[in-house]
């Protein structure tokens, strides 16, 4: 199940015309038979607008994109899966986990952090841990990523477009080195690095 699929050019156009969240909402209703919450609809509007800016900056206008892609055997949904070809012409895909977080605090539990969600401080997976696990699940359950003579290479990253500098340092501390190596983390101040990461893999 995916709530939206098309080219990156289609996505950018729908986002600029402020219809992408509406299309996601309608697909959500058709699939679940009830409406997405106000907070989820708002997160689509805000985070997908930020992603649109990055795709335009990276000049990724001839790739494929799927939004809210459900992982097999789980209720988890990928925020965005972008497909293309790398500089060698090989097919690749990148999972992008989108977060609206503005700040985080250190957690005593391995590979987790504390952030404000739903009006209170909650313990949640480090974004690189979360999206890195999504990558492993998708690669293991979708034949396109592990079967055939040329399986599609799959990468993952997170894009925290609202994050403040102090929190960025926490998320990139040595305590999270293992999950960051598996799936890098980018913030609003890392636009050039995020652009280069995407271009190298699917540009």
N, C-alpha and C positions, 0 to 999 in steps of 0.2 A: 504494500500500500504506500502510495505517495500522494500528497495533497496538491502538488504542483510539479510540472515537468515541462521543459522547453529549452530553447537556446538561451544563452546569456543575453543575447540581444533582445529576445522577447521579455526576459525577466527585467532588464533595465528599463525597457519601455513601459511595462506594467507598473514598475515601481515609480518611475517619474510621473506617470499618470495617476498614481495613488489607487491602483486597482489590485495590486498583488495581494494585499491582506484580505480584500473582499473575496478574491478567488480562492484563497486558502480557506477562508471562513465557510464559503459555500461547499467546497469539497469536504471540509470537516463535517459539516452537517449531513451531507449525502452519505458519508461513511459511518458516522457514529449515531446519527439521527437525533442529535441535540447540538445546540450552538456552543461554540468555543467561548470560554470565559472572557470577560472584559480584559483581564490582565494578559491572557495569552494573545488576544487580538492586538492589544497595545504593544506587546513585545515583538510581534511580527512587524508592525509598522515601524518601530524604532530601529530594531536590529537589521532588518532587511534594507532599510534606507541606508544604514551605515555600510552594509555589504555592497550595495549598489555603487556607492561612491568608490569603494576599493576596486571593484571590477572595471569601472570606467578609468580609474587611475592606472590600472595595470593593462588597459586596452585589451581586455579579454571579452571580445564580442563575437567569437565564433566557437564557443564551447557549449557543452550541454550542462544543464543544472536541474536538480531535483530537490524539492523542499519538503520537509516533514516526511522523510522516508522511514517507514516502520522497519525495524530490525526483525528478522525472522525469530520466532520462538520467544519473543519478549514484547513488552508494551512500549519499549523505548523507541523514540523517533529521532533520526538525524536532522539537525537544523538544515544543513545544506550539503549536497554532494555535487561537486563540479567535475566534469569529465573533459578530457582533451588529449593532446599528445605532447610528449616532451621533445627536447631538441633532437633526439634520435629518431623521432617519428613513432615511438612506442606509445600505445594507449595507456593512459594513467588517469587516476581519479584522486580527488582530495576531499576528505570530510572536513567541513568547517563547523565547529561548535561556536555558537554566538552567545555572548553573555552581556547583559546590561549592567553588571556590577560596577559600583563606583569605589568600593573599598573592600578589603578583606583583612582578617586577622589570623595569626598563626594558630594552628590546632595541635593538640598533643597526640592526636591519632595520625598514624602514618598515611601520607598522601591525601590528607583532607585539609580543608581550611574552614574558617568561619566567615560568613557573610550575612548581611541582612536580607531576608526573604520573607514575604508575608507579614511584615511588621515586627519581626523579631530576629535575633541572631541565631543562625542555624549552622550545623556542621554538615558540610557537603564535600563531595570529591573535588580534589584539585582539577581544574579544567583539562589539563593534559592527561591526567589519570582517566577521567571520564571519556574523553574522545579517543584516547588510546585503546581503551577497552572496546569502544564501539568499532574501531578499526579491526581489532582481532575477531570480534563477533561477525562482522560483515564478511571479512575475508574467509572465515571458516565455514560460513553458511551459504555463501553465494559462489556458485561454480565459476563465474566469470573471473574471480580473483585467485583461483587456485587450480583450475583445470585447463586442459588443452595445451597446445604447443606454445602459445604466447598468452599466458594469463595477464590480466590487467593489473599493473602495479597500483597499490593503494597507499596513500599517505593520509595524515590527519594533523590538524592544528586547531587552535582556539583563537578567537578574535574578540577581545574584551575592549570594545571601542570607547567605553566611558571611564575606564579605570584610572585612578589617580596614581601619581608617581610612587608614593610610599608603598602602596599595595603592590605595585609591580615588582618592587624589590623583594617583598615577602614571597610572592609567587615564583620568583626566579632564584630563590635561595638554594643553597646546596642540599637542603633537605629534600628537594624535589628533583634532583638531578636526573634520576632514573626515568621518571615519567616525562620530563622535559625532553630527554633524548629520544623518547618514543614519539612524542607529539609536541612540537614547539608551541609557544604561547606568544601572541602578539597583542599589543594595546594600541590605543589611538595615536600614540607617539611613534609607533613602529610602522607607519604606512609604507615607507620604502622597503623595509625588510619583508613585510607581508606581501607586497607587490612582487618582489624578487622571488620569494618562495613559490608563489602561484605561477609566475611566468616560467620558472625553471621546470616545473612539473607538468603544467598543462597549457602553456602558452604557445 
